[in-house]
Structure formats: structure tokens, C-alpha cells
Amino acid sequence: MLTKQDAVKIATKLNAEYSSRKNSVHDIALIHHKGKLVAHFGIVRGSNRDSGHNHISKALSVGPHFCKELSICTKTREDWIKELEQKALLL
């Protein structure tokens, strides 16, 4: 299971920009590539670090194992970009 801490690490690794709305329970991590928004996911603002963030793998178009590797530093932004290019999701 991905936690809030994992979500923040993934967002940082993918050079995400943050967007938030007043009274929202989530911050939104926006990931751009070549000036184009290619993915986004929510990160719970609350203090509960164990809250689940398993939706991130779907938002990034990769499997849960790949997402976990992003959070523990065995995968990089470049690895993620290559993965999307192989799936023809980035042109």
C-alpha cells in the first residue's frame, strides 16, 4: 500500500507542481512533460500518514510495483517517461 509519504516522494521525484483549492482535503500533484500535463493525482492533506494512496499507479499509468519503486528510489522520472513512451502514451 502506498502511503501519504510515498505519494509525496513520488510527486517530488516526478517534479510535480502542486495545486490546491481552499477547503479541499487533497493537494493535486500535476506532472508535466515537454510543457504538457501528462498526469495528476491527489495527495491527502490530513496528518494521517497511513492513509491509502493506491490510486497513484492508475493515475501514472503504471503498476503498483513500479509506483513503489518510484517512492523507494529504484525508478526515476526518466524510467517513468520511458515506460509511458513504450505504452505509446507519450508522443
C-alpha positions in Angstrom: 0.0 0.0 0.0 1.2 3.5 -0.9 1.1 6.0 2.0 1.0 9.8 2.0 4.7 9.8 2.5 5.2 7.6 -0.6 2.9 9.9 -2.6 4.9 13.0 -1.6 8.2 11.2 -2.6 6.7 10.2 -6.0 5.5 13.7 -6.6 8.9 15.1 -5.8 10.7 12.6 -7.9 8.4 13.4 -10.9 9.0 17.1 -10.4 5.3 17.7 -9.8 3.8 21.1 -9.3 1.1 21.4 -6.6 -2.3 22.8 -6.9 -4.8 23.1 -4.1 -8.2 24.6 -3.5 -9.4 26.1 -0.4 -11.5 23.7 1.7 -10.3 20.7 -0.3 -9.0 17.6 1.5 -6.4 17.0 -1.3 -3.5 18.7 -2.8 -3.2 17.8 -6.5 0.3 16.9 -7.9 0.5 17.9 -11.6 3.2 16.3 -13.7 4.2 18.0 -17.0 6.4 16.7 -19.8 7.6 18.9 -22.6 5.2 21.6 -21.4 2.1 19.4 -21.4 0.2 18.0 -18.4 0.6 14.2 -18.6 -0.6 13.0 -15.2 -2.1 14.2 -11.9 -3.0 12.6 -8.6 -4.4 13.7 -5.3 -2.5 13.7 -2.0 -4.5 13.8 1.2 -3.7 16.9 3.2 -4.5 15.4 6.6 -2.0 14.3 9.2 -2.8 10.6 8.8 0.4 9.3 7.1 -1.1 5.8 6.7 -4.0 6.9 4.5 -4.0 4.9 1.3 -2.8 6.4 -2.0 -3.1 3.3 -4.2 -4.9 5.4 -6.9 -1.5 6.8 -7.9 -0.4 3.8 -10.0 -3.6 4.2 -12.2 -3.1 7.9 -12.5 0.5 7.4 -13.6 -0.4 4.5 -16.0 1.9 2.1 -14.3 1.6 -0.9 -12.0 1.7 -0.7 -8.2 5.1 -2.3 -8.1 6.5 0.4 -10.4 5.0 3.1 -8.2 6.5 1.6 -5.1 9.9 1.6 -6.9 9.4 5.3 -7.6 8.9 6.0 -4.0 11.9 4.0 -2.8 14.3 5.5 -5.4 14.9 2.4 -7.6 13.0 4.1 -10.5 13.4 7.6 -11.8 11.4 10.1 -13.7 13.2 9.1 -16.8 12.2 5.4 -16.2 8.6 6.6 -15.9 8.8 8.6 -19.1 10.3 5.6 -21.0 7.5 3.4 -19.6 4.8 5.7 -20.9 6.6 6.1 -24.3 6.7 2.2 -24.6 3.0 2.1 -24.0 2.6 4.9 -26.6 1.0 7.1 -24.0 3.6 9.9 -24.7 4.5 11.0 -28.2 
